[in-house]
Amino acid sequence: MEKLLFIYYSLLFCLATITFKCSATTYTVGDSSGWDISTNLDTWIADKMFKVGDALVFQYSSGQSVEEVTKENYDTCNTTNVLATYGNGNTTVPLTRGGDRYFVSGNKLYCLGGMKLHVHVEGDDKSLAPTIAPKAVAGSDENTATLSHSPSSKKSTHLSAGTVHYCARNVLISFIMEKFDHCPKASLLPHASEAMASLGGLQNVTGINLLFKEGPKVNAKFELKPPPYPLNGLEPVMSQQTLEFHWGKHHRAYVENLKKQVVGSELDGKSLEEIIVTSYNKGDILPAFNNAAQVWNHDFFWECMKPGGGGKPSGELLELIERDFGSFEKFLDEFKAAAATQFGSGWAWLAYRASKLNGENAENPPSAHEDNKLVVIKSPNAVNPLVWGSYYPLLTIDVWEHAYYLDFQNRRPDYISVFMDKLVSWDAVSSRLEQAKAFSA
């Protein structure tokens, strides 16, 4: 009887603790915009007052994360030493203590772009702890009880400690599932676990763990890769606003749409390059091609630029340009003309032509070029040189209108000139040339 009374009062305490938590406020960070680079978190938090017992819900796409850090690391966007990290795409963080809490994106570039949150929590964190925790029943040992199911076993009316704990566990689980299903389970975990501790270690019972256990974390196959510089790193040549829309909206949409198209299909499990070549389908383009190619094109495009870029290349790259085009100036003229005359949306490329690269996959290639030479080609919409097999891309410029319209409106030639004069990363192009020659050797 003493054990049952103990369990009864412990359950009351546990449920009271959870009820307190459930009456608190749950805030979805950024509201409908979520935990995203495009969300103005300073505006979102301006009218909020947080107290101990509240919870923050971070909603974000796969491939993103939330890191809790110190103030010093918050100020500098340092994500090397974090207090806690979350990456399951729908994270609830209970505010169990008063004071200041600091959260940043796991991607430093996003953090520098404003994807970070500082909240001040009012209240004493001790208010959530029991004043006097119930003591464990003397002599109880949950490991001493076994339930026999053999035909010859006799039924016993004695309630062992293990049986009592087993019953208490099931009562608690059933009650919580029925009465508190409107509360985020993750937000109840710290307080439920604390209350369970008073049941003599029930916080480690399998049934309790299953109730609050997070589901398996799924790592996205295709992720939205950030540019290799801050979103304002190309200013004033290319504005932060252009990067926020071009990378943060258009590129993001290609990634998310591709994941939806590929999952569960015959393309699932293939690399991005394999999906591009397969879905190009000899020019009879399949649905996944456009998103797959645009993901690859944009990853490649961001790496073609750098702050303080442009100018003239050097070394072997310059030698080959002068050999194959006559001069660097003639190359510039040909590249700019290809980009300017690409009708509608598309891309212009500098590529290394070598039939040994992957010639058997070539479908609908551009006009014939000599092997082991640099060439300028252009492609419509999402098409890129990978589908032609024998062309190794070294440099590209995006001439879709969303790439330049915010900064240059309808002046595509001006955008092309500025790209070549002030943005091109010739170091990246030279590195790709070395790779192309190695593959074709």
VOGU-3710 file (C-alpha; in Angstrom, 3 decimals, decimal comma):
1> mekllfiyys> 0,000/0,000/0,000  2,872/2,339/0,829  4,267/1,820/-2,665  0,921/2,606/-4,277  0,540/5,825/-2,274  4,023/6,843/-3,283  3,260/6,194/-6,944  -0,051/8,054/-6,655  1,508/11,213/-5,254  4,406/11,009/-7,680
11> llfclatitf> 1,997/10,811/-10,593  0,120/13,838/-9,300  3,367/15,752/-9,072  4,409/14,680/-12,565  1,084/15,652/-14,119  1,058/18,976/-12,276  4,503/19,730/-13,635  3,426/18,892/-17,172  0,213/20,898/-16,800  2,273/23,932/-15,779
21> kcsattytvg> 4,424/23,500/-18,842  1,452/23,075/-21,134  -0,065/26,343/-19,937  3,017/28,267/-21,077  3,408/29,930/-24,464  4,984/28,218/-27,447  6,525/30,595/-29,990  7,231/29,590/-33,572  10,401/31,477/-34,465  9,748/33,718/-37,463
31> dssgwdistn> 6,079/32,666/-37,528  5,156/31,389/-41,012  8,561/32,357/-42,448  10,331/30,032/-40,041  14,035/29,809/-39,241  15,243/31,139/-42,576  17,821/33,556/-43,980  15,007/35,681/-45,431  13,249/36,147/-42,055  13,762/39,430/-40,220
41> ldtwiadkmf> 14,274/37,992/-36,751  14,902/41,400/-35,167  11,413/42,486/-36,205  9,858/39,192/-35,129  11,243/39,339/-31,594  10,569/43,048/-31,024  7,145/42,602/-29,383  7,814/39,287/-27,613  8,249/38,728/-23,874  9,565/35,316/-22,874
51> kvgdalvfqy> 9,277/33,661/-19,480  10,505/30,478/-17,916  8,259/27,649/-19,090  7,780/28,989/-22,616  9,178/27,169/-25,637  10,725/28,168/-28,961  9,865/26,153/-32,062  12,407/26,371/-34,883  11,023/25,245/-38,236  13,526/24,945/-41,075
61> ssgqsveevt> 14,321/22,948/-44,169  16,534/19,882/-44,138  20,190/20,691/-44,302  19,801/23,642/-41,914  20,382/23,612/-38,166  20,084/25,595/-34,940  23,009/26,074/-32,569  22,800/27,463/-29,041  25,946/29,422/-28,236  27,466/31,869/-25,778
71> kenydtcntt> 27,109/35,626/-26,224  30,686/35,909/-27,457  30,131/33,270/-30,135  26,757/34,817/-30,972  28,400/38,178/-31,677  31,040/36,641/-33,956  28,883/33,841/-35,453  31,376/31,284/-34,161  29,866/27,798/-34,488  32,921/25,741/-33,515
81> nvlatygngn> 32,098/25,510/-29,792  28,352/25,273/-29,218  26,244/24,628/-26,145  23,669/22,569/-28,047  22,925/21,700/-31,645  19,668/20,718/-33,345  19,142/19,540/-36,904  15,919/17,560/-37,251  14,034/20,292/-39,116  11,380/20,917/-36,444
91> ttvpltrggd> 13,066/21,694/-33,140  11,392/22,695/-29,880  13,648/24,318/-27,295  12,084/24,652/-23,805  13,056/27,827/-21,944  13,722/26,153/-18,608  15,884/28,858/-17,062  15,887/32,613/-16,819  18,434/34,908/-18,426  19,746/35,371/-21,947
101> ryfvsgnkly> 19,748/32,618/-24,590  21,588/32,868/-27,898  20,806/30,873/-31,052  22,523/30,968/-34,447  22,349/29,112/-37,738  24,820/26,267/-38,015  25,963/27,863/-41,269  28,228/30,793/-40,441  27,342/32,603/-43,669  23,654/32,495/-42,764
111> clggmklhvh> 24,445/33,738/-39,272  26,457/36,647/-40,644  23,491/37,385/-42,884  21,233/37,816/-39,827  20,030/34,276/-39,141  20,509/34,446/-35,362  18,292/35,058/-32,349  18,840/36,512/-28,863  16,033/36,022/-26,349  15,814/37,262/-22,776
121> vegddkslap> 13,855/34,912/-20,528  12,154/36,376/-17,457  11,767/34,294/-14,315  13,703/32,049/-11,983  14,566/28,662/-13,427  14,171/27,165/-9,939  10,430/27,755/-10,176  10,142/24,645/-12,293  11,908/22,364/-9,820  10,109/20,605/-6,947
131> tiapkavags> 10,704/22,065/-3,502  10,988/18,614/-1,969  11,424/15,635/-4,235  9,623/12,467/-3,093  12,045/9,905/-1,725  12,417/6,467/-3,176  10,771/3,651/-1,267  13,294/1,845/0,873  14,206/-1,566/-0,349  12,600/-1,217/-3,755
141> dentatlshs> 14,458/-2,816/-6,610  12,868/-2,827/-10,007  15,311/-5,451/-11,204  14,097/-8,094/-8,727  10,684/-8,635/-10,287  10,048/-10,996/-13,176  6,741/-11,955/-14,753  6,487/-15,637/-15,567  4,274/-16,750/-18,439  4,900/-20,483/-18,217
151> psskksthls> 1,752/-22,682/-17,925  2,843/-24,005/-14,535  3,446/-20,623/-12,946  1,093/-19,580/-10,177  -0,549/-16,183/-10,066  0,697/-14,023/-7,226  -1,187/-11,222/-5,509  2,079/-9,653/-4,319  2,883/-6,381/-6,096  6,629/-6,319/-6,461
161> agtvhycarn> 8,476/-3,043/-6,951  9,007/-3,891/-10,608  5,290/-4,521/-11,143  4,354/-1,269/-9,403  6,802/0,684/-11,544  5,536/-1,067/-14,668  1,929/-0,136/-13,873  2,844/3,432/-12,977  4,697/3,805/-16,224  1,757/2,654/-18,322
171> vlisfimekf> -0,716/4,817/-16,397  1,476/7,852/-16,920  2,051/7,180/-20,609  -1,658/6,636/-21,270  -2,652/9,781/-19,404  -0,107/11,967/-21,148  -0,983/10,624/-24,592  -4,668/11,289/-24,020  -4,608/14,576/-22,110  -1,561/16,343/-23,462
181> dhcpkasllp> -1,468/15,360/-27,134  -1,864/19,027/-28,077  1,503/19,872/-26,482  4,828/19,320/-28,289  6,319/16,208/-26,738  9,824/17,630/-26,922  8,724/20,608/-24,825  7,404/18,288/-22,095  10,501/16,137/-21,902  12,646/18,100/-19,419
191> haseamaslg> 9,833/18,449/-16,878  8,411/14,965/-17,341  11,871/13,459/-16,955  12,445/15,459/-13,784  9,181/14,235/-12,323  9,881/10,671/-13,414  13,126/10,743/-11,507  11,062/10,767/-8,338  9,696/7,358/-9,312  13,054/5,776/-8,573
201> glqnvtginl> 14,721/5,963/-11,981  11,770/5,494/-14,284  13,183/8,113/-16,623  15,274/5,305/-18,109  12,414/2,852/-18,630  12,060/1,961/-22,300  8,407/2,930/-22,517  9,111/6,457/-21,267  12,025/6,892/-23,623  9,887/5,825/-26,555
211> lfkegpkvna> 7,257/8,385/-25,646  9,634/11,328/-25,864  12,236/9,930/-28,194  12,988/12,012/-31,291  12,463/10,321/-34,610  15,426/9,381/-36,791  17,269/12,310/-38,310  17,209/12,305/-42,084  20,116/13,921/-43,861  19,116/15,546/-47,117
221> kfelkpppyp> 20,810/14,107/-50,166  20,803/17,456/-51,909  21,437/20,509/-49,801  21,325/24,216/-50,456  25,022/25,048/-50,463  25,887/28,628/-49,524  28,086/30,789/-51,741  31,765/30,831/-50,670  31,382/34,414/-49,410  28,854/36,386/-47,317
231> lnglepvmsq> 25,643/37,447/-49,043  26,934/41,009/-49,062  30,427/39,932/-50,125  30,043/40,926/-53,776  28,712/44,413/-53,108  28,593/46,950/-54,654  28,975/44,977/-57,892  26,245/42,457/-57,055  23,888/43,520/-54,270  23,011/41,544/-51,172
241> qtlefhwgkh> 19,369/41,804/-52,228  20,168/40,003/-55,476  21,947/37,215/-53,581  19,104/36,930/-51,078  16,569/36,410/-53,852  18,738/34,537/-56,347  20,335/32,144/-53,880  17,860/32,321/-50,980  14,699/31,949/-53,077  15,395/30,636/-56,603
251> hrayvenlkk> 18,279/28,291/-55,803  16,506/27,085/-52,659  13,368/26,272/-54,660  15,358/24,168/-57,136  16,844/22,140/-54,263  13,536/21,569/-52,476  11,685/20,677/-55,694  14,415/18,259/-56,738  14,231/16,387/-53,448  10,475/15,971/-53,867
261> qvvgseldgk> 10,848/14,736/-57,448  13,612/12,240/-56,728  12,476/10,603/-53,487  11,155/7,095/-54,090  11,868/7,231/-57,825  14,417/5,303/-59,876  16,679/8,356/-59,551  16,769/8,085/-55,765  20,293/7,251/-54,659  22,008/8,629/-57,750
271> sleeiivtsy> 24,456/11,511/-57,652  23,396/14,926/-58,886  25,491/14,524/-62,031  23,967/11,105/-62,760  20,465/12,526/-62,373  21,275/15,340/-64,806  22,603/13,030/-67,522  19,863/10,412/-67,030  16,954/12,858/-66,944  18,268/14,764/-69,968
281> nkgdilpafn> 17,196/11,593/-71,767  18,858/12,302/-75,126  17,141/15,668/-75,311  13,691/14,313/-74,458  13,872/15,960/-71,047  12,322/14,218/-68,019  10,697/16,183/-65,143  13,651/16,039/-62,725  16,134/17,483/-65,199  15,415/21,189/-64,861
291> naaqvwnhdf> 15,664/21,280/-61,080  18,692/18,965/-60,968  20,585/20,928/-63,602  19,722/24,259/-62,007  20,974/23,069/-58,612  24,282/22,069/-60,196  24,486/25,219/-62,333  23,994/27,527/-59,373  26,476/25,694/-57,142  28,977/26,095/-59,984
301> fwecmkpggg> 28,034/29,738/-60,663  28,581/30,934/-57,077  32,069/29,449/-57,119  32,865/31,292/-60,352  32,834/34,590/-58,450  34,739/36,120/-55,564  34,976/39,531/-53,884  37,501/41,637/-55,764  37,511/39,265/-58,718  37,861/39,960/-62,413
311> gkpsgellel> 40,969/41,202/-64,121  43,157/38,876/-66,142  44,164/35,271/-65,447  47,752/34,081/-65,420  49,811/30,974/-65,930  48,695/28,067/-68,083  45,091/29,288/-68,219  46,111/32,557/-69,859  48,445/30,702/-72,219  45,629/28,401/-73,398
321> ierdfgsfek> 43,188/31,305/-73,764  45,686/33,171/-75,947  46,433/29,997/-77,921  42,807/29,051/-78,579  41,219/32,501/-78,981  44,115/34,583/-80,270  44,197/36,899/-77,249  42,521/37,433/-73,908  40,590/40,377/-75,369  39,222/38,201/-78,192
331> fldefkaaaa> 38,135/35,608/-75,634  36,304/38,325/-73,676  34,505/39,457/-76,814  33,416/35,910/-77,690  32,283/35,066/-74,161  30,347/38,320/-73,760  28,702/37,834/-77,158  27,592/34,300/-76,271  26,055/35,501/-72,998  24,369/38,515/-74,584
341> tqfgsgwawl> 22,901/36,618/-77,531  21,548/33,634/-75,593  17,868/34,097/-76,358  15,719/34,133/-73,241  17,005/32,309/-70,181  20,196/30,303/-70,157  23,921/30,210/-69,550  27,217/30,952/-71,301  30,232/28,742/-70,618  33,970/28,504/-71,011
351> ayrasklnge> 34,723/24,785/-71,280  37,595/22,423/-71,987  36,802/20,092/-74,868  38,158/16,531/-74,652  36,436/13,492/-76,144  38,091/11,237/-73,539  36,107/12,903/-70,752  32,861/11,034/-71,348  32,106/11,139/-75,027  29,753/8,149/-75,031
361> naenppsahe> 27,115/10,196/-73,191  27,128/13,091/-75,652  23,624/13,969/-76,831  22,725/16,923/-79,048  26,155/18,561/-78,595  27,015/22,027/-79,904  28,905/22,370/-83,190  32,054/20,283/-83,384  35,166/21,526/-81,624  38,716/20,252/-81,636
371> dnklvviksp> 39,913/18,133/-78,762  42,023/19,495/-75,914  41,051/23,085/-76,501  39,131/25,810/-74,715  35,758/26,687/-76,232  32,915/29,121/-75,559  29,405/27,673/-75,737  25,945/28,726/-74,612  22,983/26,679/-73,439  19,252/27,374/-73,078
381> navnplvwgs> 17,292/27,245/-69,833  18,839/24,668/-67,458  21,007/22,788/-69,976  24,697/22,551/-69,098  27,797/20,941/-70,677  27,474/17,765/-68,597  24,834/16,466/-71,001  27,240/16,734/-73,940  29,795/14,494/-72,290  32,969/15,811/-73,889
391> yyplltidvw> 32,933/19,290/-72,377  34,392/20,064/-68,953  32,943/23,381/-67,691  35,434/25,923/-66,346  33,405/29,136/-66,083  29,766/30,156/-66,441  27,548/33,204/-66,250  23,840/33,002/-65,438  21,799/35,080/-67,889  18,384/34,289/-66,466
401> ehayyldfqn> 16,745/37,622/-65,679  16,570/36,907/-61,950  20,390/36,860/-61,918  20,714/40,540/-62,759  17,366/42,339/-62,949  17,382/43,852/-59,443  20,760/45,485/-60,114  20,744/46,068/-63,875  17,091/45,825/-64,928  17,097/45,049/-68,689
411> rrpdyisvfm> 20,771/45,931/-69,223  22,137/42,416/-69,663  25,317/43,553/-71,505  26,240/45,803/-68,562  25,804/42,896/-66,151  27,988/40,668/-68,339  30,759/43,264/-68,537  30,787/43,870/-64,789  30,800/40,110/-64,158  33,922/39,653/-66,295
421> dklvswdavs> 35,687/42,808/-65,087  35,030/42,611/-61,329  33,616/39,248/-60,244  35,244/36,278/-62,016  37,409/34,061/-59,825  40,230/33,093/-62,174  41,734/30,975/-59,394  38,648/28,737/-59,495  38,797/28,553/-63,299  42,495/27,605/-63,229
431> srleqakafs> 41,820/24,870/-60,683  39,080/23,404/-62,868  41,387/23,458/-65,884  43,878/21,291/-63,996  41,090/18,852/-63,128  39,865/18,744/-66,728  43,322/17,956/-68,067  43,820/15,269/-65,443  40,504/13,594/-66,332  41,231/13,684/-70,047
441> a> 44,800/12,384/-69,797
//
